[in-house]
Each structure stands twice: as structure tokens, then as C-alpha cells.
Amino acid sequence: MTSIDKISVAAMRVLAAEAIQKAKSGHPGMAIGAAPVAYAIWKSMRHTPKTPDWVGRDRFVLSAGHASMLEYTLLHFYGYGITMEDIKNFRQLNSKTPGHPEYGQTVGVEASTGPLGQGFAMAVGMAAARAHLAARFNREGYPIFDNYTYVLLGDGCMMEGISYEAASFAGAMKLDHLIAVYDSNHITIEGSTDITFTENVAARFVSCGWKVITVADGNDIDAMEKALSVARGSDAPVLIIVETKIANGTPLEGSNKAHGAPLGEENIRVMKENYGWEHEPFTIPQEIYDNFEAIAKQGEAKKASWDSMMKSYASDYPDEYMLMMDMLGGKVDEKLFLDESLTAFEGSVSTRSASGKILNILAGYLPGLIGGSADLGSSNVSELKGYADFSSDDKSGRNIHFGVRELAMAAICNGITLFGGLRSYCATFFVFSDYVKPALRLSALMGLPVTYIFTHDSIGVGEDGPTHQPIEQLAALRATPGVYTFRPADGKEMAAAYLTGLKLKAPMAIVASRQNLPTYEDTGAEASRGGYVLRRPKGEPDVLLIASGSEVQLIYKAADILAVQGYTAQLVSMPCMELFEEQDEAYKESVLPKHIAKRVACEAAATFGWERYTGIGGKVIGIDRFGTSAPADKVFAEYDITAEHIARAALELIREN
């Protein structure tokens, strides 16, 4: 370790402690203890502060996001636009240095990694994306995609189940160019990890197919750099276990008191003495900035070499180059939106089958479309026909078998999307969206256009019973900011959903039926507005009937029952509330006129949320208890999700006055 390395690490440690102290909030322990580890990683990385979005860069993910000041000090010293004022504004309103790293808010942050373990899983996704793009575009002498993904995680990440799911997947797929560095400081908020975490982590990862390297002293930068060098030569994912001490060099070294609270002024004073740091708070000698700038120039030189290689590649492989550029730019062939086969449905078809048909049409237009299911591909109808499987032997495949790993699947798809050039999707049963939800929430928070396909959307699952019958899941997704939840009534609405999703910079949840549903003459492209009129009677309607998905057929039948009684109904399909709310007031008024207060909404799910459309005087027919095991038609009848019930509710409203 050189003297400049030593004082650069000291600067990182002190600056992190001072920022956290000024904020009176934060997690100094890991930021201090793992500083030499992070310094060594970034010193080895290929990155360019002047062009932070360079596709050929290495990726760094801080899975232990509470140690955010560790990453912010690196971004500051390397010149990513984090000023000293930004450091001083740590955890303050509208700061570039929020409490946890946030993608899109801070240049250089590759992912939002608040919940422990998700950053690790997203790093696996990034490695998978690199491997796929390398298999499709790298040629002899042209290692276009040869970058590494580094992820720094802690004891908490290791305890989370998602880490095991993702590690198992990465090992099975033999994802090289993935280097996970485990800051093993043996401390969590409640104390020593020994009270609850005693397993052999190295053995666990070896059993998953990882190569494991141990660094005995986290302060030994030379040993860390050597370990990284060995890791880069591996044909398997690598875990580097680094033994560190939380809050190293402070009076709170090794104590859980340093995990989630500022050190205190006196402890910082002693810390500075121990490091031989004699500078005023937030004051950094120029030689330290010069050191980081010199390291950054190495990355600029590597980028210049990569750019030169790309020019030659464009000349030698023009077709591959153009395809690659289109994929990296997210280009969508406009002919897709005119393809009539997308809406060529007739008769009785389940919307999961419609989804599968449309997904396969999209695959022909979208060369970057890649994804799969959590061991339910045939049930979700989510397999891309005619395309290979992504596997340990063939990374060019576009069908990913995620195994029974719903949460890791979703986080991996986030990582794939974050890498760039690919459009990811994942699928499972709707009731298992509970397992998916934490990663879907991060998709929304980061504005990632990941498509979530959820089939078996209601009590229509029937015989599988209450554990497999979604009730509250629709309400949960609709309550999540930034998620577009689309529950189509037929194949034409399904096509509208997918085409709309291609234009969104946000995740979309496709919620599809297991059972067959009619194809309606009235449905179509207007479903892209979220809600629209299916049938508008002559004159003033007596009542508005609103539904989504499989219950649209019920409001048609209910309207016929009302017609026999001499009453008319305006029928409204509401496949996506979020899109409907984005329409202008005039359009919404045309669909749901305010002066018509007699309204009935029906959905085979929790009634929560529908009151915004039915109002105080309206009625919502749904299910506010768990399901039961029986054939689908029997369950619908048992829970009174019927056309007759809708008609009775409407008649009660009509006859109130």
C-alpha cells in the first residue's frame, strides 16, 4: 500500500464520518470499516467520470445501501459531480446525497438499493445482461461486452433470502464477470451476528457454484487488489470475503453502536488522531484529489481504446453494430404498432393465452426482449417460441428459467434493465406477486420499464383454493406509486396494454386470467387510455356499470337483464386505473359523467379503491374475504360475483328515488 493510498482512504473515512455527524443521522460503521475495500475496487474498475453512462464501463452496486456515504465519497473524489456542498447536505431535502443511493438522483449510482440483498440480486441481473449481450455481439478480437459487475454487500445482505436465491441462480448459470465483495464485519444493529447468523458463508457459495476468495484484513489494499485480479480471471462468479472491523480506527471499533448512528464529535476527534488527520472539517488536501484524478485518467484511456475498437467493429460487422446500437438506444420498430395480428382474436380465449401470443409477436420486433418465469413458463404462457434458453452453456438465449425464485427473478430483471440494451419481463401467478412486490417497488422507484406478467388473476383459479386465489393483490399494486396495473378483458385489450407499456418509462403489471373469456366487438385500442366506454346507450343512461378483466362479461349480461326491466346502462371497461387518471378531465367526464351518481363497479377482488369511481352513492361488488377451493364457476357463484347480483345492485340504485 502506497502512502497516497493510505491517506486517500483516511480522507474517505473522515469525510464520511463528518458528513454523517453534520446530518445527525446515518450509518458510519461500514462506510469507515469498508473504505479500503471500496477504494481497491474503484481503483481496479474501468469507469469514466466524464462519461458516466459509457456502456463499456464496469458496474458497481452498493448492496448495503445504508453505507451510502462510502459511495458518495468515491463519487466526490473521482469527480462525478458530487460537490463538497453535496457532501455537507447528506440526507437533506432534494440533496444529491440521500440516505441511501438512488438511481437517477445521483450520477454514478447504478441502482437504488435500499432493502438489503436486492442490490446483490440486481448485480446478478447486470452480469446476466452482460453475458447475454457478449454472447450475441462479441467477436474474436472484439470483446465489446467484457466489463465486470462489482457488488459490495454486508452481513445483512447475506442474511436476506433474496441473496441466496440470486446466488443460486448465478452459480447455476455460471455468470462470470461478476465479483461480489462481502464486508464481513460481524455486526448488525442488534449486536454481533453470532446471535443469529452462524453459517459457513463460504461453503454456501461454493455449493452454489461460486469461487470463493478470502482476504483476512480489510485494511490490506494490496491483498484486496490481488484478490480482485484473481477474481477477474475466473470462469464462475466470485465471492471475496473480506474480514473488516466496523468503524475501524475509532473508539467504537467493533461495536454495534457505530452501525446506525453518528459517531459523536469526541469520537471523530480521536479517530482523526488515530489516522494522523490534521485538517479542518470538510477540508481535503489537493494531493488526494490529484490521486483520484490520475486513477480516473486510466479509465479514460481504456474508454478511448474501447471507442477505437467499436469503430473497427462497425466496419467489420456493420449489421451487428447497427442492431446493437438500436438495442442500446431502445429503438422500437414503428411497424409493430400497425401489426394487425396483435389484435386478431375471436371466440373464447384466456387472457394469459392472449398475452403469450402477443409476447411472441413482440419478440420478433424487439430483439432486446428477454425474460421468463419462476418455473411456471407453460402456465404463464410466457415462453418465447423459437428462441433458445439462456443457460450456463448458451448465454445468447432469450428464455430465462429463473427457477422457483420469485423475488430474485424480479430483482434480476431490474438489473438486466439497468445494464441497458435489453427489455426484460418476468412472470408468475398473481398471488405470488406478494413475493415479487419488494423488487417491483424498486422498479417503480427507479422508473424501470420491466414488464410483470401475473396470470391466474382471481378466484377463477378455483380448485387451488384460498392460498392461490388473489384478493388484495390488485389493490396493493394500484396503491404502489409508479406502477401501471393492467387487467385486460380480452386479447384486444391485452394488445393495447403491451403496446402502451412500450411507451412507458415505468413498470407495468399485466394481470391475466386462467379461464377463457369472450372476445368483444367493442374493445380495442382505446383501452390504452385506461378506461373507456364499451357501450353507450341512446339518451341518458340510468346507471353506469364498470368492471375490469373477467368481470366485463358480467356487466354486459347485467345490462341485458336491466334492459328487460326497461333500464339502460353505460358500460365502462377499466383495465388500468393509472392510465385513466392521466387522461384530461373532459375525457374522464365523457366516460364517467359526474351527474350520473348511480354506479356499480364489479371486480373479483378486494373492493378497496373502487370507491373513487363509484362515489358515496354507488356500489362495489367484490370480495373482501379469502377464497375457497372449488371449480371456478362454483366459487364465483358462492361469492356472488354474478351478472344477476350486478343487476340487482343497479336496480336498487335506480329505484332509490
N, C-alpha and C positions, 0 to 999 in steps of 0.2 A: 504494500500500500504506500503510495507516494504521500508526501506532506500535503500536496494540494487536494488529494482525495480526502485526507483526514479532516482538513479544515472545511472542505465543501460539505461533508457530512455533518460536521458540527453546526455549520450555518443552517442546514436544513432542520436540524433538531431544535436549535434555539428559535428559529423563526416560527416553526410550528407551535412551540410552547408559548411564545409571546402572543401569537395571534389568538390562540385559544384562551389565554389569560385575559386578553383585551375583550374578547367576546363574552367572557364569564360563562362559557359553555363550549363543550366539545370533548374530544377523546384524544388526549395527548400520548397515552401509553404506547400504542402501536406506532404512531407517527414518529416517535422518538426511537423506539426499540428497533423498528424495521428500516430506519433511514439508510443504513449502509447497504442493505439488501436491495432496496429500490434504486439507490444510486448505481449499484452494479448492473442492475437490469437495464436501466435507461442508458447507461454508458455503453452497453452492448447492443442496444436496439438500433434499428435502422429507422430513423424518423427525421422529419424536416419541419421545424417550427415555421419557416416561411411559407410552406405549402402543406399545412396540416392534414389536408384531405387527399394527399397523394395516395393513389390506390396501392402502390407498391410498398407502402410503409409497414413496419411491424405494428401490431396492435398491443396495447397494454390495458388491462382491465383490473381495476382495484375492487375485487370482490368484497373485501372487508371495508365497505364504503364509509364506515364511521371514522376511519383514519384518513379522511379526505384532505386534511392539511398536509399530509405526506405528499399527495399528488399535486396539490396546489403549489407547494414549494418548488417542485420539479418544473411545473409549467411556468412558474415565475422566473426561475433561474435560466431556463432554456429559451425564454423569450416568446412564449405563446400568447402574449398579450395580457397576462395577469400582472398588473402593476403592484407596487407596494401598497398603494391605497386599497386595491382589491384585497390584498392580504389583511390589511387592517380592518376591512369591512367583512371579515369572515362571519358567516351566519347572520348577516344583516339583510334588511329588506332590499330586494332587487339586486343583490350582490352577485358578482361572477364567481363567488366562493361560498356557495350554500353549504349547509351542514353535511350533506352527502353529495358526491359528484353527480351532476345532472347533465345528461346528453342534450346538446342543443343550447344549453345555457352557458357552458364554459368550453371554449375552444381547446381541443386536445383531449377532452373526456370522451371516451369511446362508447360508454354505456352508463345508464342510470342504474346504480347497484345498491339501492337501499337495503332490501331484505337479504340477509346473509345467504350465501350459496348461489343466488341467482346469477351473480357476476361470473362465477365459475362455470355455470351451465351455458351462459351466453358466450363465454370464451370457447367452449366446446363447439358451439354453433359457428363461430367465426372460423375455427380450424376446419370444420366440415365444409364451409363455403370455399375456403382457400383450396382445399383438396379437390373439390368438385371443379372449380374453375381451372386449376392446374391440369387436371386430367383432360379437360376439353380444349385448352388453349396452349399449354406449354409444348414446345417442340425442342428437339435436340439443339442445344446451343442457345435456346431462348427460354430461360426459366422465368417467365413473366410473373407467375404467381409462386414465389418461393419465400414469401415473408412468414414470420413467426408470430404466433399469438402468445403473449405472456399474461399470466393472471396471478395476482398476489392475493392470497387468502389467509384467513386466520383460523383459530380453533373453533370459533362459532360457525364459520362456513363448513368446516369438517363435520360438525355435529348435525347440520341440517340434512334431511333426507335427500333433497334435490342434488346434493353433491355426489352422493353415492349413485343415484340414477344416471347422472351425466357422466361420471367417471366410468361406469359400467358400459355405457354406450360408446364412449370414446375409445375404450380399450378394445371392445368388440370390433369396432370399425378401423382399428389401427391408425388413429389420427396422429400422424407425425406433425412436426412444426407446431406442436402445442406443448408449452412449458408452463406448468403450474408451480408456483413457489409458495410453500407453506410456512408462514411465520409461526413457528411453534413456540409460543411464549408461556403456555400452560396456565393462562389466566383468563377468566371471564369476569363479568360484573359481580357474580356472587362469590368469587374466590378461585381457588385452584381448580383446574379441570379434573383433578383426581376425584373430586366428589361425585362426578357423573360420567366422565369420559376417560376410559382406561384402555381402550382397544389399541391394537397394533396397527397404526395407520399405514405404515409401510407395507405390511403383509396384506392389508386390504387392497391397496392399489396394485401390488404385484399380482394378486389373484384376479384383478380386473384387466390385466394385460399391460400395465404401465411399467416403465423403467423407473426405478427409484434411486435417487442420489441423496446423500446426507451431508450437510455442512454443519460441523459441530459448533462453530462460533459465528454468530450473525454479524459480528464486528469485523470479521476477516474478509475484506473485499476481494483479496487475491483468490482465496478459496472459492468465493462465490462466483467470480469470473471464470475460474477453471470449471466449476460445475456447469455453468451456463454453456461453456464451449463444448463440453461432453454431451450435454443435452441436445444441442443443435445437430449433433451427428447421429441421433437416434432415429430408428425407423418406427418408433412407437411413441405414444405420448409420454411425457416425462414429469414426474413429481420430484421437486427438490425440497427436501425437508430441512429447514434451517432453524437451529436452536438459537433463540434470542431471549433477551430479558426485557420485559415491558418497562418502559420509562428508564431505559439504560442510562446510567451515569447521574441519576437524580436520587434524592433521599427516598423517593417512593419506588425505587427499582424493585421489580418483582412483586409489587403489591397491586391488588385489585383496585385500590383507591386511585390508581393512576389511569384506570381504564376509561372512565366516562365522566371525569370532572377535571377542571383546570388544576394545575399543579400548585398554584399559590405563589405569590411574589417571592417569599423566602426560599422556597424550593427551587425556583428558577434561578435565584442568585447563586445558590450552592451549585446548581447544575452548570452555570457558566464558569464558575471557578474550576470545576472538575474538567471542563473542556478547554480551559485556558482562553475562554472567550471574554474579551475586554471591551467590547463595543456597546454603544448605547442601543436601547431597544429599537428594532426595525432598521438597524444600520448594518450594511453589508460591505465589506472591502471590495474594491474593484477587481482584485485578482481572482475572486471567486466567480464573478460574472464572466471574466475572461476565460476561466477554465471551462465553464459550461458552453460558452460560445465556440471555443475550439473543438469541443466534442461534437457540437451541432454541425460544424462545418464538415465533419466526416460524413454525416448523414446527407448533406447537400451534395457532396462528391458522389456518393452512392446513387443519389437520385439522378444526377447528371448522366451517370453511366447507364442507369436503367432507361432514361429517356432516349439515349442513343440506341440502346438495344431495341426499343419499341419502334424507332424509325426504320431500322433494318427489318424488323418483323413485319411491319406494314408493307414493305416492299416484297418480301419473300412469301408472305402468307396474307395477301390482301383480303380474301374472303373472310378468313378467321378474324382478321383485325377489325373489319367493319362490323362483323357480328358482335365481337367483344365490346366495341365502342357503343353499339346500340344497347347492349345489355347493361353496361355500366351507366349509360345515360338514362336508363329506364324507358326507352322508346317503346311505344305500343303501335303496332300496325293499324292504321285507321280503318282498313278493310274489315277488321274484326267487328266493328260497331255496325257494319252493314250486312253481316253474315246472317242470312235468314234461317239457317239451320239451328241457330241458337234458340229460336222460339218455335221450332217445328214440333209441337206437342199436340196430341189429341187423345181422347179417351181418358182412361183412368191410369194415373201414374203417381207413384210416391215422389215426394219432392226430394228425397235422398237420391233416387234414381235420376231425377232431372238434374240434380246437382252434379252427379257423376258424368252424365252426358256432356253437360256444359263445360265442366272442368277439362275434359278430354279435348273438346274443341279449342278451348283457350290454350292448351299446351302446344297446339300447332302454330299458334300466333305468338306465343310468349316463350321464347327459347330459354328464358331465365326462370320459368316456373318450376319449382321443386318443392317436394313435401311428402307427407304421408300420414300414417295413422298410428295410434298407440295400440297396435296389434288387432285393429278392427277394420282393416282396409276393405275387406269384402262387405262387411256390414255397413260401413260408412259410404261405400261406393266411391272411394277416394283414390283409387289406383289409376295411374296414367298408363293406358294400354299402349303397347308397342315400344315402351321405353324401359331401359334396364333398371335394375335395382342398384341403389347406392350401397356399396358393400366394402369390406376390407380389401377385396380383390379388384373392385371396379368402382372408382370414385366418380366416374362420369355419369352414373345412373341418376335418374331424376325421381325415382320412387324410394323414399326413405322408410325403412322399417324401424320405428322408434322403440318397439317393444312395449311392454306394459309399464310405461313411464310417462304419464300424462303431464306432470309438472315440468320435468326436464324437457320433454318434447316441445312444449310451448316456449320455454326459455331458449332452447337451441334454435328454434325458428326466429326468435328475436335476434340472436347472434348472427344467423345467416343473413337476415335483412340488414343488420348494422354493417356487415362486411361490405356490402354493395354488390351490384350486378345481378342479384337474384331476387325473385319474388317468392316468398315462402308461404306455405299453408300447412295446417295440421288438422287432424280430425279425431273425434272420439264420440261416445254417446253424450247426449246433452247433460244428463245427470252428473257426469264426470267433469263437467265444466267447473265444479267445485274444486277439483284437483288442479285444474288449469288456471283458475282465476288469478292467483298471485302474479303469474307471468303475463297474462292478458292485461292486467292492470298496468304493468310496466310498458307493454306495447302501446297502450293508450297514452301514458305519461310521456313517452318518447315520440309519439306520433308516428309509429311504425305501421306500414300497411300490410300487416300479417293477416291472412285470412284464416279464420277459425271455423271449421265445419263441424257442427253439432247435429247429429242425427238422433232418431228415436226421441222426438221432441216433447212427448206428453204422456198422459195416461194411455195413449194409443199403444204403448209398449205392452200393455195388457198383462199377460201371464207372468212376466218378470217381477211384478209386484211393486210395493211402495219404495223399496230401496233403489229401484231403477226407473221410477216414474218421476220426471221433473215436475216440480210445483213452483218453487220460489226462484228458480234459476233465471227465468226471463226478467223478473223484477230486479234481480241482482245485477244482471248485465246492463239493463236500462238505467240503473242508478249509477253506473260507473261512467264518469266523465270521459268523453273522447272515444267511446265505443259505439259503433253503428250496429245495432242488433236487427237483423233482417229475418223475418219469419214469412216466407212466401206461401201463397195459397196454391200455386200451380207452377208448371215449368216456365211459363212466360214471365211470371213474377220472379222466378229464380234467375232467369237470364238478365232481367233488369237489375237484380241485386249484384250479380257478378260484374256486369258492365259498369255499374255505379261504383263498385269497390275499386275498380282500376283507376278511378279518378280521385280517390280519397287518399289523403296523407294521414291515415288513421287505420286502426284495426277494424275489421268487420267480422261479425259473428253471423254465420249462416245457420239458421235453425230449421232443420228439415224433418219431415215425417217419415216414420217407418211404413205406415199404411198408405195404400193408394188413395189418391184424391182426384176429383174431376178436373178436367181442363175447361176453363170458362171462355166464352166468346168475349166477355167484357174486359178481361185482364190484358195487361200489356206493358208497354214502355213507361206509361205514366206511374207505374209502381216505383220508378226511380225518384219520385217526389215524396216517397214515404207513406203517403196516404192519398187516396183518390176515390172518386165516385164510380162505383161499378154499375149502378142502375139509378137513374134519376127519373122519377115519375113525372107525368104531366101535372102541372099545378103544384100547389103546396103539399109537401108530404106530411102525413100525420105523425110520423116518427122516423128517427134516424137509427139504423141498425149498423153496428160497427163490429168488425172482427178481424182476426189475423189467421194465417195458416189454415189448418184443417177446419176451423170453425166458420170459414167463409161459406162453405157449402150449407151450413146450418142457417145462416141469415137469409140465404136465397130461399130455402124451404120455409123459413118463418114468414118471409114476405108473401109467399104464396098462400099461407094459412091466413094471414091478415087480409089478403085480397078477397078471400071468400067472405070475410066479415065486412067487406066494403071499405077497408082502410088501405092507405098507400104508405110505402116505406122507401126512404132513400138509403141505398146500400153502400157502405163505405168499407173498403179494404185498407187496413192499417199495417202493412208489413214492416215498416220501420219508423217508429216514433221520432227518432233523432232527425231523420231527413225531413219528416213532415214539419217539425218545429223550425227548420231552417227556411221554410218557404215564406213568401211575403204574406202579409195579413189578408190581402184581397183573395189570394188563392185559398188560404185556410178557411176563410169565410165561405167561399164557394163550396167547399167540401162539408164543413160543419157550420151551417148558418147559426149565428148566436141566438136568433129569435126563436129557433126551434129547440126548446128545452127538453122535449120528450125524446130521450135517447136510451138505447140499450146496447151495451157492449158485451161481447162474449169471447172468452179465450179459455182454453182448457189448462189453466194455470192460476197462480195466485192473482187475486183481483187488485192487489196493490198497484197503484199508478194509473189505473184506468179512469179514476175519478176526474182527472184533468180534462177528459173528453166527454164524460157523461154529465159532469156537474152535480150539484147537490140534488137536483130533482130527477136525475137519471138512475138507471140500474146497471149493475155489473154482474154478469153471470160467469162465475169461475169456480175455482177450487181453493179453499183456504184450510185444507187439512191434507194429510198424506193419502196416497192412493191405496189400492188393494189389488190382489192377484186374481185375475180373471181374464177371459177373452176381451179384446178391446171394446167391442160393441156393448158388452155387459157392463164394463167399467164406466163407459160414457153414460149409459142409462142410469147406473147406480148413483152417479154424481150429478145427474140432471143436466148434463151438457147436451141438450137436445133442441131441435127446432121448435118443438111444442112448448118447451119452457121459455124460450126466447119470445115466442108469440104471446104466451100468457103474460109475461112481464110487460111486453109492449102494450097489450090491451089494457092492462091495469093503469098504465100511464095515460093512455089515450082517453080512458073513461073517468079519469080523476075529476075532470071538470064537466 
